[in-house]
Amino acid sequence: MIHIRHRRRAGLWAAAAAVVLVFLVALEYAARRYGLPGPITAQAREVIFPPKSGGILYAGLALTMVVLTWRQRAVALGAAIGVDLVFWGVRWAAGIEVSDGHPFGNGALWAILGVAVLAVTRRTGGERVLLLKGVGLALLLVAGRKTGDTWLLITSRTRPTVLDQYVAAADHVLGDPSWLVGRIVTASGPVGYNILDFVYGQLPVAAVVVALYQLRHVAARRLFPGHHLVRTFLVIGLVGPAFYMLFPVVGPLFAYGSGTAHWESVALWSPDMEPTAQWALGDLWPGTPPPHGAPQPMPFDEFTPRNCMPSLHTAWATAIYVHTRKSPPLLRHAGTFWLIATLAATLGFGFHYGVDLLAGVVFTLTIEAALRTYDRGWDRSGLRLAGFGAAVFTALLLSYRYLPVQMADHRWAAGPLLVLATVSVILAYVRTVARWERDAAPGAGAGDSGRAGVGAAVTGGPLPG
């Protein structure tokens, strides 16, 4: 039975790798049709050219190092820093200025690839598989960032009209929270804005910190836990952008405001984007909520990402919160802070409407339910939970698209219904996972001993040694 289970898991890893490869190749082809570099090209360039995010590459190296011994970690980190110093020296000597991207990070990518070469040429069997899993996690983290960038470019080129008027009408039932929080963040000045901007921008780093805690025993026990944050992050990043194509929305800052120009006077790291004010319905955000009327699709530019529905920043912050519930107090409080600050930033920066956030929470819990249900062998209660979450998520998006006026006309009924629908998924998730954990408790009895390992995997903790 154990041998069959290992063969099935190996087959799943092979199938997943094949799917990811096909997806990346297809995305590369689609991007090139629009004259854009795809994720494979963008990643390959960073072997030599300055990377877009050196921090992400070093975060990926940290994930790879969970499979290494302490001595190997020191060698890998030293090699990464050494390679970066060589690149810095060559660029300095050649008079090359790094104006787009970071002057560091190439060394981390070289170190990750070095571990892959070590696994293929010097290791065999389970040890090779373990090292390649560590490399795979790192490369998937980086590829996820590149894939997201490519998706955003494609949405701006392929979706000439956006549905912001529909979402803004639906957002009336929640009291236009983006306008409210936007005024608060604007009033907080440079300090409030830049603190939230730092939290918002460093979400992947926060996820890696949590993942490193969850994977801290991998090197000693030579196996990964059944469920951890990186899996959830990757699935969110893989599946989420597909809804950007189905439900293109640019956000209140762009559709009803002056775009990123609104923050230029306070931002320390002002995004390099073209002006968008001429495409907006008016300069209304965050001072004046949009008028209540009949929504319709509106044309928008060809460079602003249609990346609002659902809010993936909310989805990722929710995943961090969920995965820190069984952590030490410091990490648990950090997960709570990151969720609250991310919600404040997504609304306060004008990047999202309130209904985007509700969809993002339901989206994450549905994915978490599906992943944990797979770990339990497609448990019936888990399938019900995942199906319920998917149904609520679908109902939310359909109501935003086809019933926004009716909801706005009956806001005192529609608003509580939207919140209750989201809360129902949260409660169903909490109750189902709590029941799984009770079943997997050490005192569950001898008959449940076979499920204890599964329970440890469900909670994201280390498997028994």
N, C-alpha and C positions, 0 to 999 in steps of 0.2 A: 504493500500500500504506500509506504513512504517513497519507494523507488518510483512508483507511478506518479505520485504527487510532484516529485522533483522533475520528472520528465515533462509533466504538464506545465510546471512553472518555467522550465527552460524553453519549452515551445512558445509560451506566452511572451517571454523576453524576446525571442527571435521574431515573433509576429509583430510585437510592438516596435522593434527596431526597423523592421521592413516598412511598417506603416509610416513611421516618422521620416524615413529616408524618402519614400515616395512623396510624402507631403512636402518636404523641403525642396525636392526636385520640381514638383508642380508649382510651388510658390516662386521658385527661381525663374521658371519659364514664364509665369504670369507677369512677374515684375519686369522681365526683359521686354515683354511685348509693349510695355508702357515706357520703355527707355530708362528703367530704374534698376539699380543693383539689387539682386536677390540676397537672401540670408546666407547662402553658401559663399557667394562672392564676397560679401561684406566680412564674413568671418575669416576667409582665406587671406584677405588683404591684411588683417591684423597680425599675421605672422611677421610682417615686415613694417607696414605702415603704422602710424600712431593709432591706437585703438580709440573707439568712441567713448568707451567707459573702462578705464583701467581698474576701477574699483570692482566692477562685475567680474573681470578676469581673475583678480585676486580672490574674490569670493568663491569663484569656481575652483581655484586651486585649493582653497580651504576645504571644500567638499571632497576633492580628490584625496586630500591628506587624511581623511577619516579612515581610509583603508591601509595607511602606512604606519610603520613603527615610528617611535619618537626620533630615532636616528635618521630614518628615511625622510621624515618631515623636515628635519633641520637641513638635510642635503637639498631637498626640493625647494625649500624657501630660499636657501642661500643661492642656489642656481638661478632662481627667478630674479632675485635682486641683482645678482651679478650680470645676467643678460641685459636687464634694464639699464644698468650702469654703462654697459658697452654701447647699447643703442643711444643712450644720452650723449656719450662721448663722441660717437660718430656723427650724430646730428649737429652737435656743437661745433665740431671741427669742420663740417661741411657747410656750416652757416644755415642749417635748415631750421626754420621756426615752426613750432607746432601751433597752428592757429585753429585747427578743427580737430578736437579730440583731446586725449591726455598724453603727456610725454612718458607715461609708464604703463605697464600692463603686458607688453610683448613678452617679457620674461616669464610672467605667470602662464601665458599660453604655451610657451616653449616647455615649461616644466610639466604641464599637463600632458602635452604630446610625448614628452620624455617618459612619463610613467606608462603611457600606452605602448611605446616601443619596448620598454622593459618587460611589460606583461606578455607581449607577443614573442619576444626573442629569448627571454630568460626564465619564464615561469610556465608551468603546465597545470592542467586540471583545475581544481577549485580555486587555487591561488591566482591563476591567470584570470578566471572569471571574476573574482573579487576585485582585482585591480582594474579590470575593464569596466566593471560597474561603477567604480569610483570615478574613472575618466568619463564614463558616459553621463553621470550626474552633472559633472562640471560642464561638459560640452553642451548638454541639453539646457542648462541654465543660461549659458551664453547664447545658444541658438534661439532660445525662447525670446530673449531680448531682441535679437536680430529679426526673428520672425514677426514679432509685434511691430517693429518699425516698418517692415515691408508691408504688413497688413494695413497699417495706417495710411501709408502712401497710396496703396491700391484703393482704399475706400474713398479717398479724396478725388481720385481720377475716375472712378467708375460710378460714383453716386453723385450726379450733378445737382440733385435736389435733396433737401433734408426735411425731417419731420418734426422740427423743434416746436412748431406751433401746436401740434397735437400734444406733445409732452408738456409744454407750458400750460395748456388748458387743463390737462390731467393734474398738474402740480398745484393748481388752485385749491384742490380739495385738501391739500396738506398745509395750506396757508403760505404758499410761495416761499419755502424755507431758504432757497438759494439767495433770494433778495434780502431776507432777514440776516442770515449769517454773513452775506457779502458786506452789508453795512457795518456789521460788528468788526470784521477783519479790516475793512478800510479804515475804521476809526482807530484800530490798534496801531496803525502806522507801520514803519519799517520793522520794528521789533517783532510784533505779532505776526506780520506777514512772513518774515524770513525764518522764524522758528517753525511755522507750519510748512513752509517751503522745504526746509531741510528734512522734516519728517516725511513729507510727501515724496521727496526725491530719493530718500534712502530706504524705501520700503523693501527692495530686494536684499539689501544688507541686513536689515532686521530679520528677514526670513532666513537668511543663512545662519545668523546667530542662533535662532531657535532650532534649525536643522542640525547644527553642530552639537547642540545639547542632546537632541534625540539620537544622534548617531555616534555618541561619544564612546560606546562600547564595541563598535564594529571592528576596530583593529585587534582588540583582545579576543573577541569571540569569533572573528572571521566570518561573520554573516550580518546581513542587514535586518533591521526590524521589519515586520510585515507591512507597517504603515507609518509614513512620516510626512513631514510638511512638504518636502520637495516634490513628492508625487502629486499632491494636491495643487501646488503652484503650477506645475507643468501642464496639468490637465486644464486648469483654468485658462492658462495662456494659449493653449491649443484650441480649445472649444469656443472660448468667449468671443474672439474677434469675428467669428462667423455671424454672430448676431449684429455686428456693426454693419454688415452688408445687408441684412434683412431689415434693420431698423436704424437707418443713418440719422444721427443727431450730432450737432456740433457743440451744444451747450449754451447756456444763457449769456456767458461772457462774449461770445461771438455773435449769436443770433440776435441778442437784444442789447449789446453793449459795444464798446470801442475796441474789443479784442485785448491782446496782451499789452497794448499801449496804456491800458488802465493802470497797470502795475509798474510801469517803467520808472516812475519817480521813487519807488520804495524798494524795488527788487535788487538784491546784490548780484543775482545771476539771471539777468533778463533773457528770456528765450528769444532766439533769433528767428522771428517769423515776420512775414510780410503783413502790412496793414490789412485789417478785415472790416473796418468800420463801414465802408461803402456797401458791404453786403448785408449789414444788419437791418432789421426792421426799424430801428431807432435807437438812440442812446438812452436806454431805459434802465439798464442794470448798473448798480444795485438800488438806485433811488426809487424808481417807479415800477411796480409790477405791471406786466403787459395787460392790455385791455382784454376783456372777456368777449370773444367773438367766434365766428366759424373758422376753424383751422383749415389750412391747406398746405400742400408741399411748397417749399420755397427754394429758389435757386441759390446756390452758394459757390464759393470759389473752388479752385482745383488743388488747393494745398492744405487746407485746414482738415485735420483728421475727423472722421465721423465716428468718434469713439466714446459715446456716452451710454448707450443702452446695451447691456447693463453696465454699471460702474465696476470695472475690474479692479480699480484701486480699492474700492469697498470690499470686493470679493476677496482680494488677497489679504487685506487687513483683517477681515473676518476669519480667514483661515489661520492667520497668525494667532488671533485671539483664541480660537478653538484649540489649537495645538499647544498653547501654553497653560491650559487649565490644570494639567497634572505636573507642572513644573515647580521649581522652588519659588518662594514668594517674589524675589526680585524679578525673575523672568515673567512670572504671572502678572505682576503689576505693570511691567514694561509692555506686555501684550495688550493689556487694557488701555494704557496710555496711547499706544500706537493706533489702536482702533478709533478711539475718540478723536485724536488729532487728525487722523486721515479723513474721517467723516467731516470734521470742521473744515479741512483744507479743500476737499472736493466740492463742498457747497460754497464755502467762503471765497474761493478763487473764481467762482463762476464757471467751473468746468462741468458741473453736473446739476441736474434738477433733483428734487427730493425723491421722486418716484424712481429715478435711476438707482438710488441707494437701496431701496426696498428690493428691487429686482436683483441687485448684486448680492444681498444677503441670502435670498432664497436660492440663487444660482450656486453659491458656494456650498450651502448645506446639502443641496441635492447631489453635488459632485462628491462631497465627503461621504454621504450616505451610500452612493454607488461604489466608491472605492472600498469602504469598510465592509459592504455587503459581499463584494468579491472575495475579500480576505476570509470571510466566514463561509465560503462555499455557496454563495447565492442564497443566503438565509432569507426565508419568506418575509419576516418582519422588516428586513432591510430592503427587500424589493418593494414592499408596500410604502416604506418611507421614501425611497427614491422616486417611485411613481407619483406619490402625493406631491413631493417637491416639484417634480417636472410639470405636473398639472397646474399647480399654483403659479409657477413661473410663466407658463404659457398663457394662463388666464390674465396675469398682470399685463403682459405685452399686448395681448389682444384688446384689453380694456383701454390701454393707453392709446392704441391706434384707432379703434372704432367707436369708443364710447366716451371720449374726453369731454364733449359738450354736455352729455347727459350727466356725467359725474360732477362736472362743475355746477350744473343747475341744481344738483342735490348734494352739495358738498358735505353737509352735516351727516349724511348717511354714507356717502361714498368714501369719505376720508377714513372714518373708523373701520369700514369694511376692508380697505387696503391695508391698514395697519394690522387688523385682526388676521387677515390672510397670511401676512408675514409672520406674525406671532405664532400662528397655528403651526407653521413649518418649524419654527424654533422649538416650540414645546414638544412636537412630535419627535424631533431629532434628539432633544435632551432625554426624553423618556425612553426612547429606543436604545440609545447608547448606554444609559444607566442600567437598563435591563441586561444588556450584553455584558456589562462589567460585573454585575451581580452573578451572572452565570459563570463568569470566568474567575471569580474570587477563589483564593486558595482553599476556603472552607466549603466549597461547593460539593465536595465529596469525591470519592474515587472514580465514580462513573463519569465525572466531568473533567478528569485530569487531562484528557486529550484535547479539551477545549480551552484549557488555561493558556496554552501557548498562543492560540488564536486570539484570546482576549488581550494578551499583552501586545499582540500586533495591532489590534483594534485601537488601543489607547495610544499607540505611537511609541510605546516604551520598548526597551530591549527584550529580545526573546530570551527564554531561559537558557543558561549555558549548558 
